Amino acid sequence: MSSEPPPGSGEQPPEDDPFRKQPPSDQGSGSPYDTPYGGGEQPPPYGGGPYGGGPYDAGPYGSGAGGYPADPLAGMPPLADSGRRTLARIIDMILVGIVVWLLTWAFGVREYTVDGDRIQAGKSFAQSLTAAVLYVAYDTVMISRSGQTLGKKWFDLRVADLENGATPSVQTSLIRALVLWVPFAFCCACVWTAICGGWSFFDKPYKQGLHDKAAKTVVVSTR
């Protein structure tokens, strides 16, 4: 049976990506990413996957058997709990924030420099730029390599491409990081993080933050 991702899905995930979405199998392998209908058991009508979706080869925006929409989550681990996502994000913010503080302190880039009655606000931009570059770089590199930042590893979470379940590409990871961290660094700080990430608490059916929606990704559990 072919294990190729859906046609028209754009960039193809690497063949050795252990997290790429798996097609339904007639032989139960015991893999956490197999459908629950292995071992010769027949799936329910209309190709229902573990989340009620259609067959794998229909693609996330295609239609399954009988004309029913296919579920892009079929063949993927369960979606991550939003509370654990929040804790993982806080850890990442603290870890990178320490590096930002050390660099800005070492190079004399502070938020405000008071000189008599004059406040030099120009250095505030330098600090914000440093923070934006570091946060975006951290998120992009970590997510594109394994789908996990340090915080996500500690809480058994992973970012996955909604279309094929694979580790996001560099381009996808960059888009996700830019939406999350640029407003955070330059203007909205914790307010934007609360809105962007907190969106997952209310979003249905994929529990996506705004940055996930922009990049077409989801966060799933690895345990």
Buried (B, 14 or more C-beta within 10 A) or exposed (E): EEEEBBEEBEBEBEEEBEBBBBBBBEEBEEEEBBBEBBEEEEBEEBBBBBBBBBBBBBBBEBBBBEEBBBBBBBBBBEBBBBEBBBBBBEBBBEEBEEBBEEBBEEEEBBEEBEEEEEEEEEBBEBBBEBBBBBBBBBBBBBBBEBBBBBBBBBBBBBBBBBBBBBBBBEEBBBBBBBBBBBBBBBEBEEEBBEEBBBBBEEBEEBBBBBBBBBBBBBBBBBE
